[in-house]
Amino acid sequence: MASLISYLRAHYPSGIELETVYVKRELVEAVEAELEEACGNHWAVDVTAGFEAPLSEEDVMLLMSSSMTVSRGTLSGP
């Protein structure tokens, strides 16, 4: 498993390592765009919908903690 993670880090350096998956930056950017729209319109969004592999609860929390949109929304409040 360590060699797989090393390979992914070397070939996709902008990716994000979550607990159960390694996510391409482009997928994270798509989630960011959905979050931006949802926050701006006070909508809900299913951040797991854009991923083929199932995300664990920890994956979602790590994804949200890396999100600038969520950080800005948390700091600015409702």
N, C-alpha and C positions, 0 to 999 in steps of 0.2 A: 504494500500500500504506500509506503514512503516513497518508493521510486515513481509511482504514478503521480503523487502530489508534486514531486520534484519535476517531473516531465511537464505537468500542467503549469506550474509556476514558470518554468523556462520558456514554454511556448505561448503562454497566455499571461504575461506578467501583469496585465491590468485587471485580471480576474479577481474575484473575491472568494476566499475559501470559507465556506460555511461548515456546519457540523457534518452534514451528510453529502454535500455536493460542492462542486467548484463551479462558480457562475461566471460566464463571460460578461465583460463590462457592458456590452450592448444590451444584454437582458436587464441588467441593473438600471441602465439609462431608461429603458422602456418602463420599468416599474416606477422610476422617479417621475417620468412624465405623467403617468396615471395618478400618482400620489399628488403631484402638483395640481392637476385638474380637480381631483377629489377634494383636496384641502380648500382650494379656491371657491368651490361650489358647495361646500359642506356636504359632500357625498361620502358614501362608504366605497371602499374598493377591496377586491380580493387580490392581494398581491401574489398569491400562489397560482393564479389562473394562467399566467404567461410561461409557466415552467412545465416541461414534460415530466420530469422526475418529481415525485412527491417531496415536499419540503416538510421537515419536522418543525415542531413548535420553536425549537432552538434556532433553526435556520431562519425562520421568519423574524425572530427577535434580533438575530445578528444582522439580517438584511435591513431591518428598520433602524437599528443603531448606527448603521453606516450611511443612512439616508440624510442628505442635507435638507431635503424638504421636510422630513419629520422633525429634524432638529430645529428648523426655523419655526415650524408650526407649534412645537412644544414651547419654544421661547416666547412666541408672540401670544400664545393662549388662544381661547376660543373666539 
